[in-house]
Amino acid sequence: MTDATPKTRDDLFAFLDGLDIKHSTKNHAPVFTVAESVALRDEIPGGHTKNLFVKDKKDQFFLLTVEENATVDLKTVHTLIGAASKVSFGKPERLMEYLGVAPGSVTAFGAINDTGGNVTFVLDADLMKDEIINCHPLSNDATTSIASGDLIRFMEATGHKPLVLKVTS
């Protein structure tokens, strides 16, 4: 366990600004599921995400970021992402430790908190076809929009080389 305090939304925005990455954020009531967030679609254009925090039997952790309505086959996805075994969902304690977020707020922006490189980030190839990607800014009471190419640039600036793979059906 690290003693580092997770970064905040303001820390994230300052980091993006420092990279000259354009972003916009819409505040809204907290949403915990894709179903709850559907009402925001008309207000926020672009690809909306669903995030799966998973691990294999060797405790390798992965964050799969896919389009909100996409399906991921958890019985076979390990063969695509380089996991040592079939994957299962990671525990909330590890989610907080590695990505600095609680369940319901899982986001690709959590890469900013993974200073130990404990998580492999996987961006679904279909999602990355969208010009704009929408993710929670480390909390589920807002949605931040960023260009898909800038999402990759952000991740690389945090020390991660995201895998862009087709992991959905």
N, C-alpha and C positions, 0 to 999 in steps of 0.2 A: 504494500500500500504506500502510495506517495503522500507526502504532506502538502503538496501543492494544492492551493485552492483553485477550483475550476474557474476558468475564464467566464466572464459575463457577456451579455449581449453587447455592451459598450466596448469591451475588449475586442470582441469579434469585429465590430464595425471599424474600430481604429486599425485593426490588422488589415482588413480589406482596403481601407483608405490608404494605408501605407504602401499597398501593392498597386494603387491606382485602379482598383477594381470597382466598377460601378455597381451599386446595389440599391434596392429600394425595399422598404419594409412596411407592411400593413399590420397594425395592431388589431386584435380581435379577442373575443372571449376564448378562454382555453379550450382546445380541442384535443381529445385523447385518441380518437380513431379516425380513419379515413372517412367513415360514414358521417361523423360529426362535422368534418371539414368541407363537405360537398357544397354547402350553402355559400362558400367563399369563391367558388369557381368563376362566377360572373364578374367578380370584383378583381380577381388576380389572374391575369392570363399566363399561359406557359404550362410546362409540365409539372404536375404535382407529385410529390414523392411518398412512398411507403418505405420504411427502413426496417430491416430484419437484422438483429444483433445475434449472431450465432457462433457456436464453437464446435470444434471437433474433439475426439477423444484425447488428443495430445494437448488440449487447452490452447490451441491456436484460435484466435478470435477473428471474426470477419463482420464487417457491416455491409450488407447488401442494400443498395439504394436503387429502387425500381419505381416505375410509374405506378401511381396509386391503385389502379385497377388491375395491374398485372398479377399473374400467378407464378409463384416460385415453387418448384417441386423439391421439397426439403429432403426427399429420399434419394435424389440424384444430383442435386446441385454441387455436392462435394467433388464430383468428378470434373466439374467445370472450373472451380475456384482454387483447386490445389489443396484441399483439405485432406487430412490423413484418414478420415473416416466420414461416415454420415454425420451430419451436423444436427445439433439441438440448440434451443434458445439459450443464450447466455444469461446468467443470473443478474438481477438488478444491481447487486453490489459491484459486480465487475463493470457493468455499464456506467455506473457513477465513477468508479475508480479510473477507468480508462478514457471515457468520453466526456465525463463531467455532466451527464444528464440523467434524468430519471425516466422510467418508462412513460410513454406518452409524449416525450419531448425528443425522441431519438432523431438524429439528424446527421447528415454528412459533415456539417460544420463542426461536429464533435471532434474532428481531426485536430482542431486547434488545442484540445486538451490531451491528446494522446502523445505526450512528449517522450514516452518510452518506446514508441513504435510497437505497441502491443496488438494493434488491430490492423488487418488488411482490409482496405476499402475497395469495394467492388461496385462500379457504376454500370447499370444495365445499358447495353448498347442502344436499345430502343429508346430509352429515356433520353440518352445523350443526343438523339436526333432533334430534340426540342431546342429551339434557340435560347429559351429562358427556362431555368430550373427553379422551382420554389421549395425552400426548406425552412424548417423552424430555426430561428437564430438562438439555439441552445435553450429555448423555452417554448412551450406550446401555446403561448398567448400572442403570437405574431407569426407572420410568414415573410421571409426575405426572398426576393427575386434576384437572380444573378445569371449572367450568360453562362451557357454550358461550358464553353471553353475556359471561362474565368473560374468555374468551380474546380476544374482540373488544375489551373494555375494556383488557386488557393491551397489545394491539397498538397501540391508539390512544395509550396512555400512552407508548409507545416512539417516537411520531411517525409511525406508519403508519396508513393508512386501508385495512384489508383489503377486498378485493373478495369478496363472497359470491355465487358464481356456480355454476350447474350445469355442471361441466366433466367429469362422468363419464358412462359409459353402463352 
